[in-house]
Amino acid sequence: MGMVEAAGRVRTVNRGEELTDEEARVLEFERTWMERGRRKNAAIAEMGMTVSHYYVVLNSAIAKPIAELENPELVRRLKAMRSVRESERYGRR
């Protein structure tokens, strides 16, 4: 168990809620990859991941409340993008 402070709030984090190093790295990449002007799939490969593994890790990260607590704008944007893709994929409106 640990303590996390974000946006002036302190929250106790239980084991399993914390981001893994890999999840933190993926979220940081999502936050900055467009600024680097590179193709996303190539950059993911340079991180040593397959694209499918990358998205498994990303979805795991954004499912954790601590991710939204630490970086709310990014996580909300990623969840919204995921929702749009799911709607397009499965024909939901």
C-alpha positions as CSV (number, residue, x, y, z in Angstrom):
1,M,0.0,0.0,0.0
2,G,1.3,3.5,-0.8
3,M,0.2,7.1,-0.9
4,V,-0.2,9.1,-4.1
5,E,-0.8,12.8,-4.4
6,A,-2.4,14.2,-7.5
7,A,-4.2,17.5,-8.1
8,G,-4.0,18.3,-4.4
9,R,-5.6,15.1,-3.3
10,V,-3.9,12.3,-1.4
11,R,-5.1,8.8,-2.0
12,T,-4.1,5.4,-0.5
13,V,-3.3,3.0,-3.3
14,N,-3.6,-0.8,-2.7
15,R,-1.3,-3.3,-4.3
16,G,-2.6,-4.2,-7.7
17,E,-3.9,-0.7,-8.2
18,E,-0.5,0.7,-8.9
19,L,0.8,1.1,-12.4
20,T,3.4,-1.3,-13.5
21,D,6.6,0.1,-15.0
22,E,5.4,-1.1,-18.4
23,E,2.0,0.6,-17.9
24,A,3.6,3.9,-16.8
25,R,6.0,3.8,-19.8
26,V,3.0,3.2,-22.2
27,L,1.1,6.1,-20.7
28,E,4.1,8.4,-21.0
29,F,4.5,7.3,-24.6
30,E,0.8,8.1,-25.3
31,R,1.3,11.5,-23.7
32,T,4.2,12.4,-25.9
33,W,4.4,10.4,-29.1
34,M,2.7,12.9,-31.4
35,E,5.3,15.6,-30.4
36,R,8.1,13.4,-31.6
37,G,6.7,13.3,-35.2
38,R,7.2,9.6,-35.6
39,R,5.0,6.7,-36.8
40,K,3.3,5.2,-33.8
41,N,3.7,1.5,-34.8
42,A,7.4,2.0,-35.5
43,A,7.9,3.7,-32.1
44,I,6.0,0.9,-30.4
45,A,8.3,-1.6,-32.0
46,E,11.3,0.3,-30.8
47,M,9.9,0.0,-27.2
48,G,10.3,-3.8,-27.7
49,M,6.6,-4.5,-27.9
50,T,4.2,-5.8,-30.5
51,V,1.3,-3.6,-31.3
52,S,-1.2,-6.0,-29.8
53,H,0.8,-6.3,-26.6
54,Y,1.1,-2.5,-26.4
55,Y,-2.7,-2.1,-26.5
56,V,-3.2,-4.8,-23.9
57,V,-0.9,-2.9,-21.6
58,L,-2.5,0.4,-22.5
59,N,-6.0,-0.9,-21.8
60,S,-4.8,-2.4,-18.5
61,A,-3.3,0.9,-17.5
62,I,-6.3,3.1,-18.3
63,A,-8.6,0.7,-16.4
64,K,-6.8,1.5,-13.1
65,P,-8.2,4.4,-11.1
66,I,-4.7,5.5,-10.2
67,A,-3.9,6.3,-13.9
68,E,-6.9,8.7,-14.1
69,L,-5.9,10.2,-10.8
70,E,-2.4,10.9,-11.9
71,N,-3.2,12.1,-15.4
72,P,-6.9,12.7,-15.8
73,E,-6.9,14.4,-19.2
74,L,-4.8,11.8,-20.9
75,V,-6.8,8.8,-19.5
76,R,-10.2,10.4,-20.3
77,R,-9.0,11.1,-23.8
78,L,-7.7,7.5,-24.3
79,K,-11.0,6.0,-22.9
80,A,-13.0,8.2,-25.2
81,M,-11.0,7.1,-28.2
82,R,-11.3,3.5,-27.2
83,S,-15.1,3.9,-26.9
84,V,-15.3,5.4,-30.4
85,R,-13.3,2.6,-31.9
86,E,-15.5,0.0,-30.1
87,S,-18.6,1.7,-31.4
88,E,-17.3,1.7,-34.9
89,R,-16.1,-1.9,-34.6
90,Y,-19.4,-3.3,-33.2
91,G,-21.8,-0.9,-34.9
92,R,-23.1,0.6,-31.6
93,R,-24.3,4.2,-31.6
